[in-house]
Amino acid sequence: MTVHLAKRKGIYHAVISYQDETKKWRQKAQTTNLKVKGNKKEAEKIADEFLEKFEKEYNNRNFNVDANILFSDFLFTWLETKKINVRPNTLHAYTLNVTTHIAPYFKDRNIKLCDLNQRHLQAFINKKLEELSPNTVLKLHQHIYSALKHALQFDLIQCNWAERVELPHKVKPTPMFYSTKELQNLLEVANSTPIESAVYLTVHYGLRREEVLGLKYSAIDFDKNTIEINHTAVLVGSKVTYIDNTKTSASKRTLPLMDDVKKYLEAMKKVQEKDKGIFGDSYFISDYVCKNPDGTLIKPTYLIQNFNKLLKKNGLKHMRFHDIRHSFASLMLRSGCSLKETQVWLGHEDISTTGNVYAHLLFEEKVKASSMIESSLNFFE
């Protein structure tokens, strides 16, 4: 469930997109009564309030739970409510964590929702820290916090005990980066391989894996020279789901079609037309850009497996496929793009996300600035 602002006759309207019980996408809109000019922040605030109210009303329609329910059972009731406002792969991750780590612990101890307290949750956190990484434990805590927040909304508990536990510090992963030369080498070794198109587009646009594999030709305007990121290939367990949605509202974005990329795509379309003639009736017809010679779509697991093999076979520095995105962002910042420009291009919802991931690059810029300042102040000596 997401909300965005739409402009209609010079007025901002808040538009909620959600899936109903039949998985059909629907929209609900409400005017903010605010003119577009100079009122975006206030309109966003109204939109967020509209979304919060709608979510509560929507969840309340079929929510009938007693406070005496076992906390382990309540967690699955909470998961049902999440179906309307999280993506399929996110829901799968939530369900896996609840089923594997959270629910069994509290079920074994027969703890009811109404009896749950800070002591129970702290014991859970401490126990899981003996088994799992701090970051994984923090994710489990987030699920519990969200579930209890939901219970609090319906007056099933008096406070959210998850707010009062001691938590481990988050361990920030260190992203890997390829230099410009290393990216050029990567493009060379990926040429004529099954994953060439996915690697090429990711190197040039810094797309997420789900975005590049979900890219369609219909999202590319060869006349206006634009690429719209609005459709993704999401891995849910072992199954791939293709959805007209992105990770966040900010991830849905329109990027300029670079000249070299335009030529590449036009040439690739011709090759795919030839492939269609070769395979005939057995050719899988679709609008997707990244596909095999027989037209079948490149799956996320296939991409990752072949990417790892490609690096190893050609003696390239090992990194995740997602690190191509980090390398692209590194090039943007080093080329003089601002943090805000990088955030918008990458589709980060919050600029702090961009700043946190690429803090070391920003520090490098500060070092350069300090050297320039020091040189400029040498006249005092």
Stockholm file with secondary structure:
# STOCKHOLM 1.0

chainA/1-381         MTVHLAKRKGIYHAVISYQDETKKWRQKAQTTNLKVKGNKKEAEKIADEFLEKFEKEYNNRNFNVDANILFSDFLFTWLETKKINVRPNTLHAYTLNVTTHIAPYFKDRNIKLCDLNQRHLQAFINKKLEELSPNTVLKLHQHIYSALKHALQFDLIQCNWAERVELPHKVKPTPMFYSTKELQNLLEVANSTPIESAVYLTVHYGLRREEVLGLKYSAIDFDKNTIEINHTAVLVGSKVTYIDNTKTSASKRTLPLMDDVKKYLEAMKKVQEKDKGIFGDSYFISDYVCKNPDGTLIKPTYLIQNFNKLLKKNGLKHMRFHDIRHSFASLMLRSGCSLKETQVWLGHEDISTTGNVYAHLLFEEKVKASSMIESSLNFFE
#=GR chainA/1-381 SS CEEEEEEETTEEEEEEEEECTTSCEEEEEEEEEEESTTCHHHHHHHHHHHHHHHHHHHHHTSCCCCTTSBHHHHHHHHHHHHTTTSCHHHHHHHHHHIIIIIHHHHHHTTCBGGGCCHHHHHHHHHHHHTTSCHHHHHHHHHHHHHHHHHHHHTTSSSSCGGGGSCCCCCCCCCCCCCCHHHHHHHHHHHTTSTTHHHHHHHHHHCCCHHHHHTCBGGGEETTTTEEEECCEEEEETTEEEEESCCSSGGGCEEEECCHHHHHHHHHHHHHHHHHHHHHGGGSCCCSBSSBCTTSCBCCHHHHHHHHHHHHHHTTCCCCCTHHHHHHHHHHHHHTTCCHHHHHHHHTCSSHHHHHHHTHHHHHHHHHHHHHHHHHHTGGGC
#=GC SS_cons         CEEEEEEETTEEEEEEEEECTTSCEEEEEEEEEEESTTCHHHHHHHHHHHHHHHHHHHHHTSCCCCTTSBHHHHHHHHHHHHTTTSCHHHHHHHHHHIIIIIHHHHHHTTCBGGGCCHHHHHHHHHHHHTTSCHHHHHHHHHHHHHHHHHHHHTTSSSSCGGGGSCCCCCCCCCCCCCCHHHHHHHHHHHTTSTTHHHHHHHHHHCCCHHHHHTCBGGGEETTTTEEEECCEEEEETTEEEEESCCSSGGGCEEEECCHHHHHHHHHHHHHHHHHHHHHGGGSCCCSBSSBCTTSCBCCHHHHHHHHHHHHHHTTCCCCCTHHHHHHHHHHHHHTTCCHHHHHHHHTCSSHHHHHHHTHHHHHHHHHHHHHHHHHHTGGGC
//
